[in-house]
Amino acid sequence: MAKSPEMEHPVKAIGLAATDPSGILSPFKFSRRATGEHDVQFKILYCGICHSDLHIIKNDWGTTQYPVVPGHEINGVVTEVGKMVNKFKVGDKVAVGCLVGSCRECDLCTKDLENYCSKQIITFGSKDVDGTTTYGGYSDIMVVNEHFVLRWPENFPMDAGAPLVCAGITTYSPLRHYGLDKTGLHIGVVGLGGLGHMALKFAKAFGSKVTVISSSPNKRKDAIEKLGADAFLFSRNQQELQAAVGTLDGIIDTVSAAHSLADLLSLLKTDGKLIMVGVPEKPLELPVFPLLVQGRKVVAGSAIGGLKETQEMLDFAAKHNVLPDVELITVDYVNTAMERLKKADVKYRFVIDVGNTI
């Protein structure tokens, strides 16, 4: 007979779990493995709420195995380390993002691209090396192999910073990889939510001019006056779009709803790049004509980042004071936060104060 989640491992833990597609999160007792030779155990202090958490708890993608404890924007303080650990010590501030494992041997892993490893182990709802289920950061404690633990920069806020290890790296990585991190470029950011506002902040930190492109005209003021965008385009105003044709060096598209790529491609200069980081539930139409005839343009994708690049991102964010705009909440507010997130009623990321409220 299979053991219950509470009895599988020796380290007792408590968190919030969804047990069915209603997505309602309730207290859940489970267990973590004992700290192995190469493991780091840490007390969780803060955990961001990503939109993918909402999809998973409601089984929107048809892959959820219940019970599920969400959360992959996690930071905290080390409480124990294995005897072979040399990167961390008790008391260190650390973070864990979307990955807690990979094969560590394939061509991708050896190139610090663990995020594309076919044997990657996701922070929650995945199968760990021992066959048990991984549980995420809506909980009080974690045990993770030191390779997948990030060092938190000194004197850098942990509460506001928690979403960096997902929303931050998801937007930092494509800007860096596709050469959109050069001073003086003109970058478009499609969508102004959790991902979009981070793309805007990183692009500005790289020295770019930034235009926000949104289907919500009421976001114009926030984009320009609060977040520092240089311009705003209402994506349903063809006059505004026509005036901006051929002006952008690159676009980071964070939108997960159905939308036109043709309009976005028209905004790019010759050799411009449209990078997709949102995850629409239905396929988007990709018009080939503007790719070929209107200037040798590129459409590409990107997903989070490897561990080396994620650490680089955290250090860059600390140096340039790039922080998400967050609303700090208690554990007992999480279900309300999920309802608000579904309505896009947050500016721009919820963060759970786990350490003080669980």
C-alpha positions, 0 to 999 in steps of 0.5 A: 500500500502506498504511503500517505504524503505525510508519511513518505518522508521523515521531515514533517511539513505543512502547506496549502494544497488543491485537491480537485479542479475547484482549485480551492486551497486548504491546509495540507500536511505532508513530508519532505525528505531528510537532508541528503549529502548534497541537499539544502534544507530551508525555512520558506519566508516568501512565495510569489503567486504565478499565473501558472499556479492558477492553471495547475490548481484548476487543471486547465492544462489537463495534467494536474495530479492532486493533491498539489501544493503550488509555488515556484517563486520561493525564498527563505533561510537555510536551516540545514545543509548536507555534509557534501554541500559547500555553496551554502551554510546555515543562515544563508538567504536562498531562493528556488525557482521552477526547477528542483532537478534535471539529469545533469548529464545531457548536452543541455545540462552541461551548457547550463540549460537545465530548463530545457532538459527532458528529465527536468524535475519541476518544483511542484506536481512533478515526480522526484528521483525517488518517485514521490511527488514534488510539492511547492512553496506554499509551504513552510519548509523545503529540501532541495539539491544544492545545484538548484538553490540560488544565493539571495543577494545581500541587502536585497528585499526578499518579499518583493523580490520573490517573483524574480525567480520566475517572472524575472528570469522568464523576461531577463533570459530572452532579452539577454539571449536574443541580443535585446539587452543593448543600450539604445535599442527600442523594445516593445513589451506586449501585456502589462501583467506579472511578466510584462512589468518585469520585461519593462523594468529589465529592458529599462535597466539595460538602457533601452527605450520601451514601448508597452503594447496593451489591449487595456488603454487604462494601463497607459498611465501606469506604464508611463508614469509609474513604471517608466515606459517611454510610450504606450500603444493601444493594440486595438487602435490601428492608427496608433499601430500604423504610426509605430510600424517599423520602429521596434528592434525587438518585442517580448510578448507576455500575453497568454490570450489569443491575439494578432501576431501580424500587428506585432510583426509590422512594428518590428524593424528589419531583422527585428525579433518577436519573442514569445514567453506567454502560453496561450491555451489555443494556437496563434496564427503566424502569418508568413508574409511579413516574416519574408517580405517585410524585413527578415524578421524572427519569431522565437520562444523562451522558457525561464532560464538555467541556474547559472543565468538565473543567479546572474539575473538575481545579481543584476537585479540587486545591482540595478534595484530591479524589483517586481511591484507586489502585493504582500498577502497572508496565507489565509488570503490566498484563495481570494488572491486566486480569484483576483488573479483570474480577473487580472486584479493585481499590480503586478504580483501577489507574494505570500508572507509564508514565514509569518502566516503559515 
